[in-house]
Each structure stands twice: as structure tokens, then as C-alpha cells.
Amino acid sequence: MREIKFRAYNKKTKQIEEVKEIAFFKDDFVLNTRDMKTLKMQEQINSEEAVLLQFTGLLDKQGVEIYEGDIIPLGHSLSVVIWNDYIFDNPCFCLKVLNEDDLYEPFRNKGDIPNWIEIIGNIYEDSHLLDIN
């Protein structure tokens, strides 16, 4: 069974932060987060100020945790980790190959991820990597 945890993109600070607590309400949530560089606790942020990013339960070749929104080279293309609940029979995390309308590589367990996969950034802090001509 995989560990359930999140990080969040804070829209105000424009940084990825470690989620320490989540309080869910009817149509909202509030996060207590910690700066991943300074380890300092941040002010609470709500759903309008943050994007939740779920841990896939998998690691890249360097042992780095793979989360939604991570950018990963895949052959001669780049891909982004997404949650997909509408293309495959069983919802799962996928690598969405960029510049390909309908190309998704699903992964449900460690055996689905090649051992050469390496995260090169995320779509929020490293969006310049997505500028493909």
C-alpha cells in the first residue's frame, strides 16, 4: 500500500511547499504547509491559494518522490505526471506526453516505471521547461 501524502503549489509565494495538515470543508480546504527549503512553517492557505499535488508512491532513479505536476523526459519528448480517471478502465497516475493529444503512459505500480525515469522539474516552478518550439 502506498503512502498518501501531498505537497502544494502556493500561488502567493510561487513555491512548492510540503503539506503538513489538511482540513477539509464542504467545498474548500485549508492547508498547513512548510517551506521545503527553509523547513519553516508557513501561514495557512486555502484552496484558492494552493494547488494540491499528490504523491504517486513512486521514486525516480535518484530516489526523489514523484508527484503530480512533475516533469519527466520520455524519449525525445517531455511528459507531465497527472491523475487520470477518464481514459483507462482503472483510474491511475499517468505520464501525459506533451505535444501529443492523446498519448498517455499509465503507471499503477513500481513495475510500470522504467528505472531511468528522472524528474527534471515541475510545471509550477519550472514552467520554462515546457516552452517547446
C-alpha positions as CSV (number, residue, x, y, z in Angstrom):
1,M,0.0,0.0,0.0
2,R,1.4,3.4,-0.9
3,E,1.9,6.3,1.4
4,I,-0.7,9.0,1.0
5,K,0.8,12.5,1.2
6,F,0.7,15.8,-0.6
7,R,2.7,18.9,-1.4
8,A,1.1,22.1,-2.6
9,Y,1.9,24.9,-5.0
10,N,1.4,28.1,-3.1
11,K,0.1,30.7,-5.6
12,K,1.1,33.6,-3.4
13,T,4.7,32.6,-2.8
14,K,5.0,30.8,-6.1
15,Q,6.7,27.9,-4.4
16,I,6.1,24.2,-3.8
17,E,5.5,23.6,-0.1
18,E,5.3,20.4,2.0
19,V,1.8,19.8,3.3
20,K,1.7,19.0,7.0
21,E,-2.0,19.1,7.6
22,I,-5.2,19.4,5.5
23,A,-8.6,20.4,6.9
24,F,-11.4,19.6,4.5
25,F,-14.7,21.6,4.5
26,K,-17.8,21.2,2.3
27,D,-16.3,23.0,-0.8
28,D,-12.9,24.1,0.5
29,F,-9.8,23.0,2.3
30,V,-7.1,24.7,4.4
31,L,-3.5,23.7,4.4
32,N,-0.7,24.0,7.0
33,T,2.5,23.9,4.9
34,R,6.2,24.0,5.4
35,D,8.7,25.7,3.1
36,M,10.7,22.8,1.7
37,K,14.0,24.8,1.6
38,T,14.0,26.5,5.0
39,L,11.7,24.0,6.7
40,K,9.9,27.0,8.2
41,M,6.1,26.6,8.8
42,Q,4.1,28.8,6.6
43,E,0.8,30.6,7.1
44,Q,-2.4,28.6,6.4
45,I,-3.5,28.7,2.8
46,N,-6.9,27.8,1.3
47,S,-8.0,26.1,-1.9
48,E,-8.0,29.4,-3.8
49,E,-4.3,30.0,-2.9
50,A,-3.0,26.5,-3.4
51,V,-2.9,23.6,-5.8
52,L,-2.7,20.2,-4.1
53,L,-0.2,17.7,-5.7
54,Q,-0.5,14.0,-4.6
55,F,2.5,11.7,-4.2
56,T,2.3,8.8,-6.6
57,G,4.0,6.4,-4.2
58,L,6.9,6.0,-6.6
59,L,10.5,7.3,-6.8
60,D,12.7,8.3,-9.7
61,K,16.2,6.9,-10.4
62,Q,17.7,9.3,-7.9
63,G,15.2,8.3,-5.1
64,V,13.2,11.5,-5.5
65,E,9.5,11.2,-4.8
66,I,7.3,11.6,-7.9
67,Y,4.3,13.9,-7.5
68,E,1.5,15.2,-9.8
69,G,2.9,18.0,-11.9
70,D,6.4,16.7,-12.1
71,I,8.1,17.0,-15.5
72,I,9.9,13.9,-16.8
73,P,11.7,13.3,-20.1
74,L,10.2,10.4,-22.0
75,G,12.3,9.6,-25.1
76,H,12.6,12.7,-27.2
77,S,9.6,14.4,-25.5
78,L,8.7,15.7,-22.1
79,S,5.9,14.4,-20.1
80,V,3.9,15.6,-17.0
81,V,2.6,13.4,-14.2
82,I,-1.2,13.6,-14.0
83,W,-4.0,11.8,-12.3
84,N,-6.2,10.3,-15.0
85,D,-9.7,8.9,-14.1
86,Y,-11.3,9.0,-17.6
87,I,-9.1,7.3,-20.2
88,F,-8.3,4.0,-18.6
89,D,-10.7,1.5,-17.0
90,N,-9.0,1.9,-13.7
91,P,-8.1,5.4,-12.6
92,C,-4.3,5.9,-12.2
93,F,-1.4,8.2,-12.4
94,C,-0.1,8.7,-15.9
95,L,2.7,10.4,-17.8
96,K,0.9,12.8,-20.3
97,V,3.3,13.2,-23.2
98,L,3.4,16.8,-24.2
99,N,2.7,17.8,-27.8
100,E,0.8,14.6,-28.3
101,D,-3.0,15.0,-27.9
102,D,-3.9,11.5,-26.7
103,L,-0.7,9.9,-25.6
104,Y,-0.7,8.8,-22.0
105,E,1.6,6.2,-20.3
106,P,-0.2,4.8,-17.3
107,F,1.6,3.6,-14.1
108,R,-0.1,1.9,-11.3
109,N,2.9,0.3,-9.5
110,K,6.7,0.4,-9.4
111,G,6.9,-2.1,-12.3
112,D,5.3,0.3,-14.7
113,I,8.0,2.9,-14.2
114,P,11.3,2.4,-16.1
115,N,14.4,2.6,-13.8
116,W,15.8,5.5,-15.9
117,I,13.0,7.9,-15.1
118,E,14.3,11.2,-13.6
119,I,12.3,14.3,-12.5
120,I,13.7,17.5,-14.1
121,G,11.3,19.9,-12.5
122,N,7.6,20.6,-12.1
123,I,5.0,22.6,-14.1
124,Y,4.7,25.4,-11.5
125,E,8.3,26.3,-10.6
126,D,9.9,25.2,-13.9
127,S,7.3,26.1,-16.5
128,H,10.1,27.4,-18.7
129,L,11.0,23.8,-19.4
130,L,7.6,23.4,-21.2
131,D,8.4,26.1,-23.7
132,I,8.7,23.8,-26.7
133,N,9.1,25.3,-30.2
